[in-house]
Amino acid sequence: MPPASTSGPAEPRKPARPRTLPPSPAKTVTIPYLGIEAPVTALRLDAGRRLPAPPDDKPKLVGWYAEGPAPGGPGTAVVVGHKDTRTGPAVFAALDVIKPGRLVEVLRADGRTAVYTVDAVKSYEKDRFPSKKVYGHRGRPELRLITCGGTYDRRKGYASNVVVFAHLTATREPARGP
């Protein structure tokens, strides 16, 4: 009979963190749960140091804050899109119904895909928007999807912003040809 083991049961392994990716611009944002596959345009802060939305005449386009972290890289990547425009619902019309655990995929210019898992969906009044909480670095690659929300006033626009908080859970390399 073999001697009794002095070590207890094996400790469960923590899942490995996905590999952080080098900088590369975002090209497409896909949210399978919402049926969204949107092209990306690079955005920069305006004269008031605010991140603008993509052009109103392109309601299916999302914007990535190009002066911030790249998707899959260290830090918090930021993507914004319209809820609606004068022509009707836009790319992020249903963003507020996504649930924690759902996936968001960002295809990058280098062919790699950064896969994020949604942690939370929050709504913030624009005059009380917690910039540090939304944009701040959390020590891991994260993603924020932002659109308008709350009540709408013709002169002032929407009263709130909807923010999806997600963290990087996988990366995929580009498909290799035959």
C-alpha positions, 0 to 999 in steps of 0.5 A: 500500500502506498504511503498516504499523501501529506498534501491536500487536494490540488488547489484549483487553478486561476484562469490565465489572464489573456495576453495584453496586445501591442498598440493597434487601431480598432477597426470593427466592434461586434456585440453578438448579443445585440446583432451589432457589427460596426465599423470604427473611426478614430476620434480625438478630444474636441476644443473643450477637451470632450470626446465627440460622438461619430458624425451624425450622418453615419449612425452605424459608425462607432468611434474609438478614442485614438489618443487613449489605449488600444483595444486589448492593450493595457488601460481602458479603451473607450468606444462611443456611438449614437443611440439615435439620430434624426434618421432613427435608431443608431448603432448603440440604440439597445446598448442599455439592455446588454447584460453582464457576461455578454461578449464584446469583440474588437477587431484591430488593424493588426488582425487580432481580436480583443474579446471583452466580457461585460461586467456592468451597465450603468447610467449617469447623469451628464452633469454628474458623470464620474470621469475617473470611474469611467475612464480611469486605469484599473490595472488590467485591459478594460473597455468602455462603450458609451452612448446617450440615455435618460430623458431627451430634451430637444434643446439640451439632448439626452440627460444621461450617458449609458456606460458598459464596463467590460474587461479583456477575457481573451485575444484571438490571432488572425486566421491563417490562410491555407 
